[in-house]
Protein backbone atom coordinates (compact mmCIF):
# COMPACT_ATOMS: atom_id res chain seq x y z
CA UNK A 1 0.00 0.00 0.00
CA UNK A 2 2.82 2.41 0.89
CA UNK A 3 4.48 1.78 -2.47
CA UNK A 4 1.27 2.59 -4.30
CA UNK A 5 0.78 5.80 -2.30
CA UNK A 6 4.39 6.80 -2.99
CA UNK A 7 4.09 6.11 -6.72
CA UNK A 8 0.81 8.06 -6.96
CA UNK A 9 2.27 11.05 -5.09
CA UNK A 10 5.41 11.02 -7.24
CA UNK A 11 3.42 10.77 -10.47
CA UNK A 12 1.11 13.63 -9.44
CA UNK A 13 4.11 15.78 -8.48
CA UNK A 14 5.85 15.16 -11.82
CA UNK A 15 2.74 15.94 -13.87
CA UNK A 16 2.01 19.21 -12.05
CA UNK A 17 5.68 20.26 -11.99
CA UNK A 18 5.96 19.73 -15.75
CA UNK A 19 2.82 21.79 -16.31
CA UNK A 20 4.27 24.61 -14.20
CA UNK A 21 7.57 24.55 -16.11
CA UNK A 22 5.82 24.43 -19.48
CA UNK A 23 3.67 27.42 -18.51
CA UNK A 24 6.87 29.34 -17.68
CA UNK A 25 7.55 29.51 -21.45
CA UNK A 26 4.55 31.73 -22.10
CA UNK A 27 4.32 34.44 -23.33
CA UNK A 28 7.91 34.03 -24.57
CA UNK A 29 7.01 31.53 -27.31
CA UNK A 30 4.53 33.96 -28.82
CA UNK A 31 6.85 36.96 -28.29
CA UNK A 32 9.81 35.30 -30.04
CA UNK A 33 7.75 34.08 -33.00
CA UNK A 34 5.99 37.44 -33.38
CA UNK A 35 9.29 39.34 -33.25
CA UNK A 36 10.90 36.95 -35.77
CA UNK A 37 7.92 37.41 -38.13
CA UNK A 38 8.18 41.22 -37.87
CA UNK A 39 11.94 41.14 -38.44
CA UNK A 40 11.50 38.85 -41.46
CA UNK A 41 8.97 41.38 -42.81
CA UNK A 42 11.63 44.11 -42.58
CA UNK A 43 11.04 45.65 -39.17
CA UNK A 44 13.93 47.41 -37.48
CA UNK A 45 15.26 45.49 -34.43
CA UNK A 46 14.83 48.62 -32.26
CA UNK A 47 11.13 48.78 -33.18
CA UNK A 48 10.61 45.15 -32.16
CA UNK A 49 12.29 45.64 -28.79
CA UNK A 50 10.16 48.23 -27.11
CA UNK A 51 9.60 49.30 -23.55
CA UNK A 52 11.82 50.10 -20.62
CA UNK A 53 14.96 48.09 -19.91
CA UNK A 54 14.36 44.98 -17.78
CA UNK A 55 16.83 44.11 -15.03
CA UNK A 56 16.70 40.33 -15.39
CA UNK A 57 18.18 39.83 -11.92
CA UNK A 58 15.27 41.52 -10.15
CA UNK A 59 12.32 41.84 -12.52
CA UNK A 60 9.81 39.23 -13.60
CA UNK A 61 8.91 41.26 -16.71
CA UNK A 62 9.37 39.70 -20.13
CA UNK A 63 12.22 40.93 -22.32
CA UNK A 64 13.50 40.66 -25.89
CA UNK A 65 17.03 40.44 -27.27
CA UNK A 66 17.84 40.65 -30.99
CA UNK A 67 21.26 39.63 -32.29
CA UNK A 68 22.63 39.35 -35.81
CA UNK A 69 23.70 36.06 -37.40
CA UNK A 70 27.14 36.40 -35.76
CA UNK A 71 25.64 36.90 -32.30
CA UNK A 72 26.34 40.64 -32.14
CA UNK A 73 23.73 42.63 -30.24
CA UNK A 74 21.29 44.63 -32.39
CA UNK A 75 18.67 45.56 -29.77
CA UNK A 76 17.76 44.47 -26.25
CA UNK A 77 15.47 45.24 -23.36
CA UNK A 78 17.38 42.82 -21.07
CA UNK A 79 20.05 44.10 -18.71
CA UNK A 80 22.17 42.48 -16.04
CA UNK A 81 24.24 44.73 -13.77
CA UNK A 82 23.28 47.69 -15.99
CA UNK A 83 24.65 46.12 -19.18
CA UNK A 84 23.00 44.20 -22.03
CA UNK A 85 23.34 40.45 -21.76
CA UNK A 86 23.32 37.78 -24.48
CA UNK A 87 22.98 33.98 -24.22
CA UNK A 88 26.05 31.93 -25.17
CA UNK A 89 26.83 31.38 -28.86
CA UNK A 90 26.05 27.66 -28.56
CA UNK A 91 22.37 28.54 -28.12
CA UNK A 92 22.37 30.31 -31.49
CA UNK A 93 24.27 27.44 -33.14
CA UNK A 94 21.57 25.05 -31.91
CA UNK A 95 18.79 27.30 -33.22
CA UNK A 96 20.61 27.61 -36.56
CA UNK A 97 20.45 23.80 -36.88
CA UNK A 98 17.03 23.19 -35.28
CA UNK A 99 14.94 26.34 -35.82
CA UNK A 100 13.93 27.08 -32.22
CA UNK A 101 15.12 26.43 -28.70
CA UNK A 102 13.17 26.60 -25.44
CA UNK A 103 15.56 26.47 -22.49
CA UNK A 104 16.43 27.71 -19.01
CA UNK A 105 19.27 30.22 -19.05
CA UNK A 106 21.42 31.21 -16.07
CA UNK A 107 23.58 34.20 -17.03
CA UNK A 108 24.71 34.73 -13.42
CA UNK A 109 24.42 32.96 -10.08
CA UNK A 110 20.83 33.17 -8.85
CA UNK A 111 19.55 34.64 -12.13
CA UNK A 112 17.49 32.15 -14.15
CA UNK A 113 15.23 32.81 -17.10
CA UNK A 114 12.97 30.73 -19.29
CA UNK A 115 13.99 31.75 -22.81
CA UNK A 116 12.73 30.99 -26.29
CA UNK A 117 15.15 31.57 -29.15
CA UNK A 118 13.98 31.80 -32.77
CA UNK A 119 15.82 32.67 -35.92
CA UNK A 120 14.95 35.28 -38.51
CA UNK A 121 16.66 36.08 -41.82
CA UNK A 122 19.22 38.40 -40.23
CA UNK A 123 19.90 36.64 -36.93
CA UNK A 124 18.14 35.54 -33.79
CA UNK A 125 15.54 36.79 -31.37
CA UNK A 126 15.48 35.81 -27.68
CA UNK A 127 12.34 36.23 -25.58
CA UNK A 128 12.76 35.62 -21.87
CA UNK A 129 11.23 35.94 -18.45
CA UNK A 130 12.44 35.20 -14.93
CA UNK A 131 11.89 31.73 -13.53
CA UNK A 132 11.56 33.05 -9.97
CA UNK A 133 7.76 32.74 -9.81
CA UNK A 134 7.83 29.26 -11.34
CA UNK A 135 10.57 28.12 -8.96
CA UNK A 136 8.60 29.44 -5.98
CA UNK A 137 5.51 27.56 -7.18
CA UNK A 138 7.61 24.39 -7.60
CA UNK A 139 8.92 24.75 -4.04
CA UNK A 140 5.38 25.11 -2.71
CA UNK A 141 4.32 22.12 -4.80
CA UNK A 142 7.16 20.07 -3.29
CA UNK A 143 5.99 20.88 0.24
CA UNK A 144 2.36 20.04 -0.61
CA UNK A 145 3.47 16.78 -2.24
CA UNK A 146 5.49 15.77 0.84
CA UNK A 147 2.68 16.66 3.25
CA UNK A 148 0.10 14.95 1.02
CA UNK A 149 2.25 11.83 0.78
CA UNK A 150 2.80 11.77 4.57
CA UNK A 151 -0.94 12.19 5.24
CA UNK A 152 -1.78 9.44 2.74
CA UNK A 153 0.80 7.13 4.34
CA UNK A 154 -0.64 7.78 7.80
CA UNK A 155 -4.15 7.16 6.52
CA UNK A 156 -3.09 3.97 4.73
CA UNK A 157 -1.27 2.79 7.85
CA UNK A 158 -4.27 3.55 10.05
CA UNK A 159 -6.65 1.74 7.72
CA UNK A 160 -4.30 -1.22 7.52
CA UNK A 161 -4.15 -1.37 11.33
CA UNK A 162 -7.97 -1.25 11.60
CA UNK A 163 -8.32 -4.04 9.03
CA UNK A 164 -5.72 -6.18 10.79
CA UNK A 165 -7.38 -5.73 14.19
CA UNK A 166 -10.78 -6.60 12.69
CA UNK A 167 -9.37 -9.83 11.22
CA UNK A 168 -7.71 -10.92 14.44
CA UNK A 169 -10.35 -9.95 16.98
CA UNK A 170 -12.61 -12.73 18.19
CA UNK A 171 -16.17 -12.57 16.94
CA UNK A 172 -18.60 -11.20 19.49
N, C-alpha and C positions, 0 to 999 in steps of 0.2 A: 504494500500500500504506500509506504514512504517513497519508494522508487517512482511510482506512478505520480504521486503529488509533486515530487521533485522535477520529473520530466515535464509535467504540465506547466509548472511555474516557469521553468527555463524556456519552454517553447513560447509561452505568452510574453515573457520578457523580450525575447529575440524579435518576435513579430512587431511589438510596439516600438522597440528601440529602432528597428529598421524603418518603420514608418516615420518616426521623429527625424531620423537622419535624412531620409529622402525628402521630407518637407523642408529641410534646411536649404535645399537647392532652389527654392522658389522665393523670390521672383527672378533669381539670377539666370535661369535657363531662358526665360522669355526676354530678359534684358539683353543677354549676349546675342541671341538670335536676331532680335529687333535691331540692335546696333550694327551687327554684321550686314543685315539687309540694307540698312540706310547707307552704310559705307560702300557697299557694292553698287548702290544706285548713285554714288558720287558725292555723298555728304562729306563735309569737312570733319575730321576727327574731333575738333574743338566743339562743333555743334552737337555732336553725339554725346559728348561728356559734358553734361550741364550740372549746375547746382554748386553748392559750396563744397570745399574740400572736406573729405571724411578722414578723420584720424582713426585708422583701423585698429589701433590699440585700445581705444576707449569708446568708440561709437558702434552701435549696432545698425547704422544706416547702410544701405546698399551703395556700392561704388562701381565705377567703370574705369578700365585702363585700356588704352589703345596703343599698340606698338606696331612698328613696320615689320616687314618680313625678316629683317635681321635682328629683331628684338629691341630696336631703339624706340624710346618713348616718344609718342606723338601727342598724346593727351591723357590726362588722368585726373580723377577726383579722389584717388586714394593717396593718403600720406601716412608715413610712419616716422616719428621723431621729426616732423616738420618737412620731410623730404618725400618726393615721389618714390614709390616702391614697385618693383616688377618681379613677377614669378621667375624662377630659374629657366634658362634656355631649354632645358630638357622637356619642359611642359609644352613649349611651342613646337619642338621637334615631334613630340607625340601627336599633337593636333595636326601638324603638317601631314603625318602619315595616316591618321585615323579620323580627321574631320572635327572632332569635338572631344573635350575632356571635362569630366565632372569630378573634382577632387577636393580634399582638404589641404589647405596651404598654411604653413607656419613660418612666416617670414622672420619672426623673432620669438624668443622664449615667452610663453604665455599669450601669444597673439596667434589665434587660429581663425581662418576664414573658410567658408564653403565657397569655392569658385567654380565657374563654368567658363571654359575657354573655347571660343569658336574662331574660325579663320574667315577672312574676307580677302578680296583680290589683292589688297596691298599689305596685308599683315594679319594681326590677331587682335581680338577683343576679349578682355577679361571682365566678367561681372562677378562681384563678390559681396559677401556679407559675413559679419562675425558669427562664429559658432557658439558664442557665450550663452545665449538663450537656450539653444539646443542642448548644450552640455549640462546646463542647470536642470533642464527637464529630464535628461538621461539620469542624472544623479538622483533626482526625486523618484524617478521610475525604479531605480535600483533599490532604494529604501523601501518603497511600496512592495516590490517583488519579494524582498527578504522578509518583511513583516507578514505579507500574505502567505508566503511559503511556511513560515514558522506557525502561523495560526492554523493553516491547513494540516500541518504535521501534528499539532496538539489535538485538533479535532479528530483526525484519523486515529491517533493513539488512544484518545478517550473512547471513541466508538469501538475500537478493537478491544479495549479493556472491558467495556460493557458487554460486548458479545461473548467474550471469553468467560466472564463471570456467569452470564446467563446459561452457558453450556455446562458449566461445572457445578452450578448450584443444584441441590436436590429439589425435586419437584415437591410442591407443597400440597 
